[in-house]
Amino acid sequence: MKVKDIKDRTKKARSLLSSCRLCGNLCGVNRLSDQKGKCNSGKDLMIASYNVHFGEEPPVSGNKGSGTIFFTNCSLRCIYCQNYPISQLGNGKVISVQELAEIMMELQIQGCHNVNFVTPTHFIPQIVEATFYAWEMGFYLPLVYNTSGYETVEGLKLLEGVIDIYLVDMRYSDDEVAFSYSSAKNYVKINREAVKEMFSQVGNLITDQNGIAISGLIIRHLILPHNIAGSKKTFEFIKKEIADGVWVSLMNQYFPAHQALEDPLLNRRTTKKEYSLAQKEFQKCGLWNAWVQA
């Protein structure tokens, strides 16, 4: 077992739900009484699906796949979300923390390299508790926390020693843009403080002899049309405040989903020129470890 105080931490994590402050929305609702804040989640743990996934970054998916568990709902409201039926419409089913532990074990038995919690922020307490049960059942795989990066440091500290790999979005470098497109207040500060906390917990990416991730931080940056993401400022922050050798995934798969077709700036795909310019800014900022896409 990795964390000796896991039982006490589980209790502390549960207490955060009584006045929820897990994400940057800081709703303060009593989710233990099934009140629901901006993420639309109450006391029940909900997942949309789980499967073996090969579409993550190479050290995460490897050749055996990542055991992804997609959680229902989200703390952001991105108008271009490709998974909006899950993140915003609430598609999924209620499960217990014991069932979540059993799913983790099932994915381990299937031979996955890791178990990958996708959009997990609003269920940190349940994840901590389920991990405790899973460890008691013999679970040993690395845990991936795959997140939009809009969580509080208070919430993230509950995950120290539990999560091995942080796979985190850095979406915007401007608060007005973040609010316009993802309904996220004070996004830049909250996101950057979260990423700093993650890096302090796990450091740079470490892989085994086969190139499979064991621990560390991976930052995802989605290149958006018209440089809406403000890529240069994000890269400058990473260089100055995180590490110049941190691994960054420069993502080029944006397409106008959900409500984005109605937006004059986001109603098309990112162009090759826009993506190429982002790559050049990345290099100019003194960063060098990146995954790029055609």
Secondary structure, 3 states (H helix, E strand, C coil): CCCCCHHHHHHHHHHHHHHCCCECCCCCCCHHHCCCCCCCCCCCEEEEEEEEECCCCHHHHCCCCEEEEEECCCCCCCCCCCCHHHHCCCCCEEECHHHHHHHHHHHHHCCCCCEEEECCHHHHHHHHHHHHHHHHCCCCCCEEEEECCCECHHHHHCCCCCCCEEEEECCCCCHHHHHHHHCCCCHHHHHHHHHHHHHHHHCCCEECCCCCEEEEEEEEEECCHHHCCCHHHHHHHHHHHHCCCCEEEEECCCCCCCCHHHCCCCCCCCCHHHHHHHHHHHHHCCCCCEECCC
